[in-house]
Amino acid sequence: MKPTLVVTGALALAMLFSGCKPQAKKTESGSVALVPETARSRHFAAVNSQLELGGTLYGYADIDGDILKVAPYLRTLADTVAEQQPMAAPFLKQDFAQILTELGFNDVRAIGLSSVATAGGGFSNRVYLHTPEGRRGLLSGLGDKPAEFTHARLAPADADLYAESDIDAAALYAAVRALVVRVAGEPLAGVFEAQLQADASGLGVTPLGVIKSLKGRATLVLRTDPERTLTIPGPQPFTIPAFQFLARVDGLGLSIEPALAKLPLFTASQEGAVKIYTVSQPSPVEGVQPVLAVEGTTLYIASDIAFLRDSLARTDGLAQAPAFREALAELGGQGNGLTYVSPRLFTQLKRLKSLNPQLPPEAVRGVDFVLGSLPAPTQPLVAVRINLPEGILYRARWHRSLKQDVAMIGVYNPVTVGVLAAMAIPAFQKVRVASQEKTIINNLRQLDAAAQQHMLESGKDVAYYNELVGPGRDRYIRTLTSVDGEDYTALVIRSSDQELSVTTRSGKVVRLAR
């Protein structure tokens, strides 16, 4: 839900799969007008209607079908791997364009984003992913139609973090299973599913049962204490602000409760319609005693029984807090995801260094790096995700403009090539290095076999390269090709050697044990 992460992913798509497409021309008066409709991107109007024009940033990228251009790169990579791993070859002979389509990557046809400064010193940010033909595959796991954000009453008015999001794990599983069927066939997909259906623990719970029940909304509440602290024990104890949390997940109650009832770790009790499972052993962290509860099909996990009871009994809480109501009035009270972060959370996090003066210097540097990247907002940061009929819209009231995330990013074709190379080269490099090492070992193995034959025939206990390799009839190997700058000519092979080795151009030593 964090807008900076959203826009990073969106812009990555824009960089990877689009060139720079001019969308406007100047009129006689010097103002900019849309290009003729015949030359206009067919998705522009739909995306533009979801954005705010005239702020600090406005961007649009048409990526219709461009995602499929990755397929040839994947095909080349698969062929390279198949050459080195023949057993994997049958699984790698795939229609990668179709796989990308079925996973839903090709559903996003255009991307738009905008940032507008607000009177409060923050920014109104928007990111829109245009999916005119709906969402399938992995994108189907983002939920269905938007609905009211109704669980904010669970959070206290001074909550530091509140998040609510739709999730459809069953849809995600269906996408993964379809991929397994395509790659490995229905029989192996059946084996995969049978393993997930197995009750390995004997507690009446299966992984597939949990996955298929996880459909609905997941909610997280976090409240920190501005005065109290707690210490996490360990070789290097770490002190943090005291906190309370509550997680609520639709659908998991029925699938998890059989295990809770059988585990001796929990003590069960009933409070009205809520079945409470308290951890019977004391927690190693003072002030935190986790508790689980089931209400119908809903599962709750809380830091302690008092916070759970307060949350379930609360009727107003954060839902009636002025700052929260103001943010929702601006961003919308309906959606599929919501994130609310109070300024106090960042203040609390910045206390970590002063609370832990005993940290070693290397740990202090790490803490300084993390704390230095934290913002200092003066008002709550709020973001909403909305599933629209033809796309996904992210709206946020954030502490900075999206342009700070894209200042160093372009959408020109040279960058596109560079990013594709950055993605592909490491994978190809790993395959190439593995292939080279395998070839070098084979060369050493040939030399070792030739040396042993030479020593057997000559009665000597040493063999030189020029006695083993060459065009003459008395040589055992006609040619030996270097693959990474390694030099075999200086090798002297003795019968007492435990291994043979050569050094590559990059300094890597490749060894063959005898």
C-alpha positions as CSV (number, residue, x, y, z in Angstrom):
1,M,0.0,0.0,0.0
2,K,2.9,2.4,0.5
3,P,2.8,4.8,-2.4
4,T,6.5,5.0,-2.9
5,L,6.6,1.2,-3.4
6,V,3.6,1.3,-5.7
7,V,5.0,4.0,-7.9
8,T,8.4,2.2,-8.0
9,G,6.8,-0.9,-9.4
10,A,4.6,1.1,-11.8
11,L,7.6,3.0,-13.1
12,A,9.6,-0.1,-13.4
13,L,7.0,-1.4,-15.8
14,A,7.0,1.9,-17.6
15,M,10.8,1.8,-18.0
16,L,10.9,-1.8,-19.0
17,F,8.3,-1.9,-21.6
18,S,7.8,1.6,-23.1
19,G,9.7,4.0,-25.1
20,C,9.2,7.8,-25.1
21,K,5.9,8.4,-26.9
22,P,5.0,12.0,-27.6
23,Q,1.5,12.8,-26.6
24,A,1.1,16.5,-27.3
25,K,1.9,19.3,-29.7
26,K,2.0,23.1,-29.5
27,T,-0.8,25.2,-30.8
28,E,-0.4,28.6,-32.5
29,S,-0.7,30.3,-29.2
30,G,2.0,28.2,-27.7
31,S,-0.1,26.2,-25.4
32,V,0.0,22.4,-25.5
33,A,-2.9,20.4,-27.0
34,L,-3.6,16.7,-27.3
35,V,-2.3,15.1,-30.5
36,P,-5.0,14.1,-33.0
37,E,-7.2,11.2,-31.9
38,T,-5.8,9.0,-34.6
39,A,-2.3,9.3,-33.0
40,R,-3.4,9.3,-29.4
41,S,-2.9,6.3,-27.1
42,R,-6.2,4.6,-26.8
43,H,-5.8,4.4,-23.0
44,F,-4.9,8.0,-22.4
45,A,-8.4,9.3,-21.7
46,A,-9.2,6.6,-19.2
47,V,-5.9,7.0,-17.3
48,N,-6.0,10.8,-17.4
49,S,-9.5,10.9,-15.8
50,Q,-8.0,9.3,-12.6
51,L,-5.1,11.8,-12.2
52,E,-4.6,15.4,-11.2
53,L,-3.1,17.6,-13.8
54,G,-0.9,20.7,-13.1
55,G,0.9,19.6,-9.9
56,T,4.5,18.8,-9.2
57,L,4.4,15.7,-11.3
58,Y,2.2,14.2,-14.1
59,G,3.2,11.0,-15.9
60,Y,1.6,8.6,-18.4
61,A,3.0,5.5,-20.1
62,D,1.2,3.2,-22.5
63,I,2.6,-0.3,-22.1
64,D,-0.1,-2.2,-24.0
65,G,1.4,-5.5,-25.0
66,D,5.0,-4.4,-24.2
67,I,5.2,-6.9,-21.3
68,L,5.2,-9.7,-23.8
69,K,8.4,-8.4,-25.3
70,V,10.1,-10.0,-22.3
71,A,9.2,-13.4,-23.6
72,P,12.1,-13.7,-26.1
73,Y,14.6,-12.9,-23.3
74,L,13.0,-15.6,-21.1
75,R,13.1,-18.0,-24.1
76,T,16.8,-17.4,-24.6
77,L,17.5,-17.8,-20.9
78,A,15.5,-21.0,-20.7
79,D,17.4,-22.4,-23.8
80,T,20.7,-21.6,-22.2
81,V,19.7,-23.4,-18.9
82,A,18.3,-26.3,-20.8
83,E,21.7,-26.8,-22.6
84,Q,23.4,-27.1,-19.2
85,Q,20.6,-29.0,-17.5
86,P,19.2,-31.5,-20.0
87,M,16.8,-33.0,-17.4
88,A,15.1,-29.6,-17.0
89,A,14.7,-29.1,-20.7
90,P,11.2,-30.5,-21.0
91,F,9.9,-28.1,-18.4
92,L,11.6,-25.1,-20.0
93,K,10.0,-25.5,-23.4
94,Q,7.2,-23.1,-22.6
95,D,5.2,-20.4,-24.3
96,F,6.4,-17.6,-22.1
97,A,4.2,-15.0,-23.7
98,Q,1.2,-17.1,-22.7
99,I,2.5,-17.6,-19.2
100,L,3.0,-13.9,-18.6
101,T,-0.6,-13.4,-19.9
102,E,-2.1,-16.0,-17.6
103,L,-0.2,-14.6,-14.6
104,G,-1.9,-11.3,-15.3
105,F,1.2,-9.3,-16.1
106,N,-0.2,-8.3,-19.5
107,D,-3.5,-7.0,-18.0
108,V,-1.9,-3.7,-17.1
109,R,-2.2,-1.7,-20.4
110,A,-1.2,1.8,-19.2
111,I,0.2,3.5,-16.1
112,G,-0.4,7.1,-14.8
113,L,0.8,9.0,-11.8
114,S,0.4,12.5,-10.4
115,S,1.5,14.6,-7.4
116,V,0.0,17.8,-6.2
117,A,1.2,19.9,-3.2
118,T,-1.4,20.4,-0.5
119,A,-2.0,23.3,1.9
120,G,-0.8,21.2,4.9
121,G,2.7,20.8,3.5
122,G,2.2,17.3,2.1
123,F,1.2,15.9,-1.3
124,S,-1.8,14.4,-2.9
125,N,-0.4,11.4,-4.8
126,R,-2.1,9.2,-7.3
127,V,-1.0,6.0,-9.2
128,Y,-3.4,4.3,-11.6
129,L,-2.9,0.9,-13.3
130,H,-5.3,0.6,-16.2
131,T,-6.7,-2.9,-16.7
132,P,-9.6,-2.5,-19.1
133,E,-10.1,-6.2,-19.6
134,G,-10.1,-7.1,-15.9
135,R,-7.5,-8.7,-13.7
136,R,-6.5,-12.3,-13.8
137,G,-3.7,-14.5,-12.3
138,L,-1.7,-12.8,-9.6
139,L,-3.7,-9.6,-9.8
140,S,-6.9,-11.4,-9.0
141,G,-5.5,-11.8,-5.4
142,L,-6.1,-8.1,-4.8
143,G,-9.8,-8.6,-4.1
144,D,-13.0,-7.8,-5.9
145,K,-15.3,-4.7,-5.5
146,P,-14.4,-1.9,-3.1
147,A,-16.3,-1.8,0.2
148,E,-16.5,0.3,3.3
149,F,-13.6,0.4,5.7
150,T,-15.5,-0.9,8.7
151,H,-12.8,-2.2,11.0
152,A,-11.2,1.0,12.1
153,R,-13.3,1.0,15.2
154,L,-11.0,-1.8,16.5
155,A,-8.1,0.6,16.7
156,P,-7.8,3.1,19.5
157,A,-8.0,6.8,18.6
158,D,-4.3,7.2,19.2
159,A,-3.2,4.2,17.1
160,D,0.2,4.6,15.4
161,L,-0.5,2.3,12.5
162,Y,-3.7,1.0,11.0
163,A,-3.9,-1.2,7.8
164,E,-6.8,-2.9,6.2
165,S,-6.6,-4.8,2.9
166,D,-8.5,-7.3,0.8
167,I,-6.8,-10.6,0.1
168,D,-7.9,-13.6,-1.9
169,A,-5.3,-16.4,-1.4
170,A,-7.6,-18.9,-3.1
171,A,-7.3,-16.8,-6.4
172,L,-3.5,-16.6,-6.0
173,Y,-3.4,-20.4,-5.5
174,A,-5.4,-21.0,-8.6
175,A,-3.0,-18.9,-10.6
176,V,0.0,-20.8,-9.2
177,R,-1.6,-24.1,-9.8
178,A,-2.4,-23.2,-13.4
179,L,1.3,-22.3,-13.8
180,V,2.4,-25.7,-12.4
181,V,0.0,-27.4,-14.8
182,R,1.4,-25.5,-17.8
183,V,5.0,-26.1,-16.8
184,A,4.9,-29.6,-15.4
185,G,1.6,-31.1,-16.4
186,E,-1.6,-32.0,-14.6
187,P,-0.1,-35.1,-12.9
188,L,2.6,-33.1,-11.1
189,A,0.1,-30.4,-10.3
190,G,-2.1,-33.1,-8.7
191,V,0.9,-34.3,-6.6
192,F,1.6,-30.7,-5.6
193,E,-2.0,-30.2,-4.5
194,A,-2.1,-33.6,-2.7
195,Q,0.9,-32.5,-0.6
196,L,-0.9,-29.3,0.3
197,Q,-4.0,-31.3,1.3
198,A,-2.0,-33.5,3.7
199,D,-2.5,-33.0,7.4
200,A,1.2,-33.6,8.3
201,S,0.8,-32.2,11.8
202,G,-2.2,-34.3,12.7
203,L,-4.0,-31.3,14.1
204,G,-6.8,-31.3,11.5
205,V,-5.3,-28.4,9.5
206,T,-4.0,-28.6,6.0
207,P,-2.0,-25.9,4.1
208,L,-4.5,-25.9,1.2
209,G,-7.4,-25.5,3.7
210,V,-5.8,-22.5,5.1
211,I,-5.1,-21.0,1.7
212,K,-8.6,-21.5,0.4
213,S,-10.1,-20.0,3.6
214,L,-8.0,-16.9,3.4
215,K,-10.4,-14.7,1.5
216,G,-11.7,-11.4,2.8
217,R,-10.0,-8.6,4.7
218,A,-6.9,-8.6,6.8
219,T,-6.5,-5.8,9.4
220,L,-3.5,-4.7,11.5
221,V,-3.5,-2.3,14.5
222,L,-0.4,-1.1,16.3
223,R,-0.2,1.3,19.2
224,T,3.1,2.3,20.9
225,D,3.5,3.7,24.4
226,P,5.2,7.1,24.5
227,E,6.6,6.4,28.0
228,R,7.0,2.7,28.7
229,T,9.6,0.5,27.1
230,L,10.3,-3.2,26.8
231,T,13.4,-5.1,26.2
232,I,13.8,-8.0,23.8
233,P,16.2,-10.6,25.4
234,G,19.1,-12.1,23.7
235,P,22.9,-12.0,23.5
236,Q,22.5,-8.3,22.7
237,P,19.3,-7.1,24.4
238,F,17.4,-4.5,22.5
239,T,15.0,-1.9,24.0
240,I,12.1,-0.6,22.1
241,P,9.0,1.5,23.0
242,A,6.3,-0.7,24.5
243,F,3.5,-1.6,22.1
244,Q,0.2,-3.4,21.7
245,F,-1.0,-4.9,18.5
246,L,-4.1,-6.6,17.0
247,A,-4.3,-8.6,13.8
248,R,-7.7,-9.6,12.3
249,V,-8.0,-12.0,9.4
250,D,-11.3,-13.0,7.7
251,G,-11.8,-16.6,6.9
252,L,-9.0,-18.2,8.9
253,G,-11.0,-18.9,12.1
254,L,-12.6,-22.1,11.0
255,S,-9.5,-23.5,9.4
256,I,-7.1,-22.7,12.3
257,E,-9.3,-23.4,15.3
258,P,-9.0,-27.3,15.2
259,A,-5.3,-26.9,15.6
260,L,-5.7,-24.4,18.4
261,A,-8.0,-26.7,20.3
262,K,-5.5,-29.6,20.2
263,L,-2.3,-27.7,21.0
264,P,-1.3,-27.9,24.7
265,L,0.4,-24.6,24.3
266,F,-3.0,-22.8,24.6
267,T,-5.6,-22.6,27.3
268,A,-9.2,-22.1,25.9
269,S,-12.0,-20.0,27.3
270,Q,-15.3,-18.6,26.0
271,E,-16.4,-15.0,26.2
272,G,-19.7,-14.6,24.5
273,A,-19.4,-15.5,20.9
274,V,-15.6,-15.3,21.1
275,K,-13.4,-18.4,21.8
276,I,-10.1,-17.2,23.3
277,Y,-6.9,-19.2,23.2
278,T,-4.3,-17.9,25.7
279,V,-0.7,-18.9,25.5
280,S,-0.1,-20.9,28.7
281,Q,3.6,-20.3,29.0
282,P,5.0,-16.9,30.1
283,S,6.4,-14.8,27.3
284,P,10.1,-14.0,27.3
285,V,9.2,-10.4,26.6
286,E,7.8,-8.7,29.6
287,G,4.5,-6.9,28.8
288,V,3.7,-9.1,25.8
289,Q,1.6,-12.2,26.3
290,P,0.1,-13.3,22.9
291,V,-3.5,-14.4,22.7
292,L,-5.6,-15.8,19.8
293,A,-9.3,-15.7,19.4
294,V,-11.9,-17.0,17.0
295,E,-15.2,-15.4,16.3
296,G,-17.2,-17.2,13.6
297,T,-14.8,-17.4,10.6
298,T,-12.6,-14.6,11.9
299,L,-9.2,-15.1,13.6
300,Y,-7.7,-12.5,15.9
301,I,-4.1,-12.3,17.2
302,A,-3.3,-9.8,19.9
303,S,-0.3,-8.8,22.0
304,D,-2.3,-9.4,25.2
305,I,-5.8,-10.2,26.4
306,A,-6.5,-6.7,27.7
307,F,-5.9,-5.1,24.3
308,L,-8.0,-7.8,22.6
309,R,-10.9,-7.2,24.9
310,D,-10.6,-3.4,24.5
311,S,-10.5,-3.7,20.7
312,L,-13.6,-6.0,20.5
313,A,-15.6,-3.8,22.9
314,R,-14.6,-0.5,21.2
315,T,-17.4,1.3,19.2
316,D,-15.6,4.4,18.0
317,G,-11.8,4.5,18.3
318,L,-9.8,5.5,15.3
319,A,-12.9,5.5,13.1
320,Q,-14.2,8.6,14.9
321,A,-10.8,10.4,15.3
322,P,-10.9,13.8,13.5
323,A,-7.6,13.2,11.6
324,F,-8.7,9.8,10.4
325,R,-12.1,11.1,9.3
326,E,-10.6,14.1,7.5
327,A,-8.2,11.8,5.6
328,L,-11.0,9.4,4.5
329,A,-13.2,12.4,3.5
330,E,-10.4,13.3,1.1
331,L,-9.4,9.9,-0.2
332,G,-12.7,8.1,0.0
333,G,-14.3,5.8,2.7
334,Q,-14.5,2.8,0.4
335,G,-11.8,0.8,-1.2
336,N,-9.8,-2.5,-1.1
337,G,-6.9,-1.3,1.0
338,L,-6.1,1.4,3.6
339,T,-3.0,2.4,5.4
340,Y,-2.9,5.0,8.1
341,V,0.4,6.0,9.8
342,S,0.5,8.6,12.6
343,P,3.5,11.1,13.0
344,R,4.1,9.6,16.4
345,L,5.2,6.3,15.0
346,F,8.2,8.0,13.4
347,T,9.0,9.8,16.6
348,Q,8.9,6.5,18.5
349,L,11.2,4.8,16.0
350,K,13.7,7.6,16.3
351,R,14.0,6.8,20.0
352,L,15.6,3.5,19.3
353,K,19.2,4.9,19.3
354,S,18.8,6.7,22.6
355,L,17.1,3.7,24.1
356,N,20.1,1.4,23.2
357,P,23.3,3.3,24.1
358,Q,25.1,0.0,24.5
359,L,25.0,-0.9,20.8
360,P,28.3,-1.7,19.1
361,P,29.5,0.8,16.5
362,E,28.5,-1.3,13.5
363,A,25.0,-1.6,14.8
364,V,24.8,2.1,15.5
365,R,25.8,2.8,11.8
366,G,22.9,0.5,10.7
367,V,20.4,2.2,13.0
368,D,21.6,5.7,11.9
369,F,21.1,4.7,8.3
370,V,17.5,3.5,8.9
371,L,16.5,6.3,11.1
372,G,18.0,8.9,8.8
373,S,15.6,7.7,6.0
374,L,12.5,8.2,8.2
375,P,10.2,11.1,7.4
376,A,9.1,13.7,10.0
377,P,5.5,14.3,8.9
378,T,3.3,16.8,10.7
379,Q,0.0,15.0,9.8
380,P,-1.0,11.4,9.4
381,L,0.1,9.6,6.2
382,V,-2.9,7.9,4.6
383,A,-3.2,5.8,1.4
384,V,-6.2,4.0,-0.1
385,R,-6.3,1.3,-2.8
386,I,-9.5,1.1,-4.9
387,N,-10.3,-1.6,-7.4
388,L,-12.2,0.2,-10.2
389,P,-14.0,-1.5,-13.1
390,E,-11.1,-0.9,-15.4
391,G,-8.1,-0.5,-13.2
392,I,-6.5,-0.1,-9.8
393,L,-6.2,3.4,-8.3
394,Y,-3.9,4.3,-5.4
395,R,-4.6,7.6,-3.7
396,A,-2.4,8.9,-0.9
397,R,-1.9,11.9,1.3
398,W,1.8,11.5,1.7
399,H,4.8,13.4,3.0
400,R,6.5,13.8,-0.3
401,S,5.9,14.0,-4.0
402,L,6.2,11.0,-6.2
403,K,8.8,12.9,-8.3
404,Q,11.4,12.3,-5.6
405,D,11.1,8.6,-6.5
406,V,11.4,9.1,-10.2
407,A,13.9,12.0,-10.4
408,M,16.6,9.7,-11.6
409,I,14.4,7.5,-13.7
410,G,13.8,7.9,-17.5
411,V,11.7,6.1,-20.0
412,Y,14.0,6.3,-23.0
413,N,14.8,3.2,-24.9
414,P,18.6,3.2,-23.9
415,V,17.4,3.0,-20.3
416,T,15.0,0.3,-21.2
417,V,17.8,-1.7,-22.7
418,G,19.9,-1.0,-19.6
419,V,17.3,-2.2,-17.2
420,L,16.6,-5.3,-19.2
421,A,20.3,-6.0,-19.2
422,A,20.4,-5.4,-15.5
423,M,17.7,-8.1,-15.1
424,A,19.0,-10.6,-17.6
425,I,22.8,-10.3,-17.2
426,P,23.0,-11.7,-13.6
427,A,21.0,-14.7,-14.6
428,F,23.0,-15.3,-17.7
429,Q,26.2,-14.7,-15.8
430,K,25.4,-17.4,-13.3
431,V,24.6,-19.8,-16.0
432,R,27.8,-18.8,-17.9
433,V,30.0,-19.1,-14.9
434,A,28.6,-22.5,-14.0
435,S,29.1,-23.7,-17.6
436,Q,32.7,-22.4,-17.8
437,E,33.6,-24.1,-14.5
438,K,32.1,-27.4,-15.7
439,T,34.1,-27.1,-19.0
440,I,37.3,-26.4,-17.1
441,I,36.8,-29.4,-14.8
442,N,36.3,-31.5,-17.9
443,N,39.5,-30.2,-19.4
444,L,41.4,-31.0,-16.1
445,R,39.8,-34.5,-16.1
446,Q,41.1,-35.1,-19.7
447,L,44.6,-33.9,-18.7
448,D,44.6,-36.2,-15.6
449,A,43.5,-39.2,-17.6
450,A,46.1,-38.5,-20.3
451,A,48.9,-37.9,-17.7
452,Q,48.1,-41.2,-16.0
453,Q,48.3,-43.0,-19.4
454,H,51.6,-41.3,-20.2
455,M,53.2,-42.1,-16.9
456,L,52.0,-45.7,-17.2
457,E,53.5,-46.1,-20.7
458,S,56.8,-44.1,-20.0
459,G,57.4,-45.4,-16.5
460,K,57.8,-41.8,-15.3
461,D,56.0,-40.2,-12.3
462,V,55.6,-36.8,-13.9
463,A,53.9,-35.4,-17.1
464,Y,54.1,-32.1,-18.9
465,Y,51.4,-30.3,-20.9
466,N,53.3,-30.5,-24.2
467,E,53.7,-34.2,-23.7
468,L,50.0,-34.7,-23.5
469,V,48.4,-32.1,-25.8
470,G,49.2,-31.4,-29.5
471,P,48.7,-32.5,-33.1
472,G,51.2,-35.4,-33.1
473,R,50.3,-39.0,-33.0
474,D,52.1,-39.5,-29.7
475,R,49.9,-36.9,-28.0
476,Y,46.8,-38.0,-26.1
477,I,44.7,-34.9,-26.6
478,R,44.6,-33.1,-29.9
479,T,43.4,-29.7,-28.6
480,L,42.4,-28.2,-25.3
481,T,40.4,-24.9,-25.4
482,S,40.6,-22.2,-22.7
483,V,37.2,-20.9,-21.8
484,D,38.0,-18.1,-19.2
485,G,41.6,-17.2,-19.8
486,E,42.9,-20.2,-17.8
487,D,46.4,-21.4,-18.8
488,Y,46.9,-25.2,-18.9
489,T,50.4,-25.1,-20.6
490,A,52.3,-24.5,-17.3
491,L,50.7,-27.6,-15.6
492,V,53.1,-30.2,-14.3
493,I,51.2,-33.3,-13.3
494,R,52.8,-35.7,-10.8
495,S,51.6,-39.1,-9.7
496,S,51.6,-37.9,-6.1
497,D,49.4,-34.9,-6.7
498,Q,46.1,-34.8,-4.8
499,E,44.4,-32.4,-7.1
500,L,44.8,-30.4,-10.4
501,S,44.0,-26.7,-10.6
502,V,44.1,-23.7,-12.9
503,T,43.3,-20.1,-12.3
504,T,40.9,-18.2,-14.5
505,R,41.2,-14.6,-15.8
506,S,39.1,-13.3,-12.9
507,G,41.3,-15.0,-10.4
508,K,39.0,-17.9,-9.6
509,V,40.8,-21.2,-8.9
510,V,39.1,-24.3,-10.3
511,R,40.2,-27.6,-8.8
512,L,39.8,-31.2,-9.7
513,A,40.3,-33.7,-6.8
514,R,42.1,-36.9,-8.0
